[in-house]
Amino acid sequence: MNPRSVVILGSTGSIGTTALELIGRNRDRFRVLALSAGGDNVGLLAEQALEFGVEVVAVAKATVAQDLQLAFYAEAQRKGYAQGEFRIPKIVTGPDASSELAAMPCDVVLNGINGSVGLHATLAALDAGNTLALANKESLVIGGPIVTRLAKPGQIIPVDSEHSAIAQCLRGGSADEVGRLVLTASGGPFLGRSRSELANVTVEQALNHPNFAMGPVVTINSATLVNKGLELIEAHLLFGIPMDRIDVVIHRQQAIHSMVEFSDGATIAQVGVPTMTVPIALALGWPDRIPDASPPWSWTEASTWTFQPVDDAEFPSVGLAREAGSRGGTAPAVFNAANEVCVQAFRDGRLPFTGIVDTVARVVTEHDVPSYVELSVDDVLAADAWARDRARQITGVQETQQA
């Protein structure tokens, strides 16, 4: 069996590093062709590139190309290579660098880029006919029908643990037998706190997720449940299930990653320890499973699982996302863009925790979704830019920069 060729976008983030750890244990199954990253950690990127012998490395920041080249030499020296014993990968830079890699001939493109900037890479991978292992939920949420029109059946394999779980559960029945989808959520670090108790939480507290180790943006999105709102829209687009047939339930232990309810009343749930290893492994090897990707859930130890509905007063973000997803068009792009700005404002100390969703709601409400004959990338990017500008005005970032 020839190893599958893989391109990893966002290799220095949590998804990328987990994927490379998995590939490192399964080198007979996978071969890494190329890596991309933002450019904030060239040392790690160089280490990854030399470890897996990649052909091309891309960084979004063109200014760090020389730093990356020096990092290659430093890493080669650390590994004990003599001069000329190793080949420096081709370096591609600029905002379109990841898209260039996504279009490379390969078996799988893993898009682990964080945020809406991953849209172009998603479109490039699909247009090139590559299988897309999609962790960058934002590109599907904001791209909506642009992405789904371009994707061939089965071309997008979800990496989010919830959507991976649903994809696995859907193997248990036909499409016309599906009744509802049920997304599970941990509730983040602030489950059970009143709105007044959330007003003064710190960034450190918001980053203290009870189960998963994730990047700062996704972790804060999990604390506000915005992440679950994005996943709600993503599930609608991935599986073609109407928004009113997708539920969100708080399941603190995250043993069940999500469920599918079928028309006869049966519900199939996917169970596993709360890590991203299985979803990533399954996406890279789809439809085959990778043996020993993760330890299984221990059924010989006592455990208690709980379920409760989402408190809309405590977590208004899920209802707000449902509204944006139902409006369609550019509304999901506005929801996502405003949130990205607000999360950064919270991290910078310019916005209280509760101000994140309050500001997003204000921006979404102010946005008038035009009627589109067919939504275009330009439409999405224009709405994204407007939402960012409006969120910055509300959070005061422009005044801060001028001062």
C-alpha positions, 0 to 999 in steps of 0.5 A: 500500500502506497502511503497517502500524500498529505499537505498540512495547512496550519502545521504549528497550531494544535490541529497541525501538531497533533496531525504530525504526531499521528503521522509520525507514528504511521509513516507507512500510511502517510507522507507529508508533502508540504507544510504551511503556517502563519510565520510566528513560530519559524523554529517549530516549522523548520523542525517539522519540515526537516523531520518529515522531509517535506518538499515545500514550506509556506508562510503567510508573513513574507518578512520571515522568509529569511528567518525561516531559512536560518531556522532550517540551518539551525535545526539541521545543525541541531540534528547533526547534519553536515553541510550539504547533507540535507535539502532545504525545502522550497519556501513560498511566502505571502497571503496566497501561500497556503492556497498554493499548497492546497492546490498541490497534487496530493491525496489529502489537504488538512486545513487547520488554519485558524479563522476566516483567512482559511477560505481561499485555501479551502476553495483552492483544495476543492477546485484542485480536486483534492480531498479536504480534511476540514478543521477550518470550520470558518471557511465553510461557515462564511463561504456557505453555498460557495464551498458546497457548490464547489465540493464534490460528494464526499470531498470534504471530510470533517475534522471537528470532533462533533462533525466527525462523530456525526459522519461516523454515526451516519454510517448507521442509516440512510439519509432519508432515515435521519431525524435530528442531529445532536451536537454536544458541548462541554459548556466551557469553563463557565457553565452554571455562572450567571451573566453578572458573574461572567462580567469580570472573568479574565483571559486566563480563566476563559482559556481554562477549558475543562477537557480539550487543549486548543488554541486561544481563539477556539478555546475562548470561542468554546467559553462563549459557546460561539464555537458551538454556534459555528458548528451548528451552521457547519453541521447544516452545511455539511450534512444538508440537515435543516437548522431546526433539526439540529440541537445543541446539548450540554454534555460536560464529560464530552465522552459522547462527541455527538449523536444522530437520531433516526426516524424510528426513534433510535439514536446512535452516539459516537463515544471516545476520550476527549482528544482530537486524535481520532477525528484527525486520524479518520479524516486523513485515512477516510473511510478507513480507521487508523489502528491505535490512533487513541486509547479507547474509552475505559468501560471498566471504570465507573463514570457518570454522564450528564446532559442538559439544555443550553441556557440561552440567557447564559449562552446567547451565542447559540441562538444568535448563530442559529439566527445568522445561519437561518438568514443565510447569505452574508449573515454567517460571515458577519457573525464570524468576523465580528466575533474574531475582532471581539475575541482579540479585543477581549484578549487585549483587555479592551472588552469584557467577556460578556461584551464579546457576544453582546457586540457580535449580536449588535453587528449581526443585527445591524447587517442587512443581508442583501438578496443574492442571485448567487453568493460570491467570494467578493460578497463574503469578503465585503461583508467580512470587512464591513463586520470587522470595521463595525466591530472595531468601531464598537470596541474602540480599537480605532480610537486606541490606534489613533491615540 
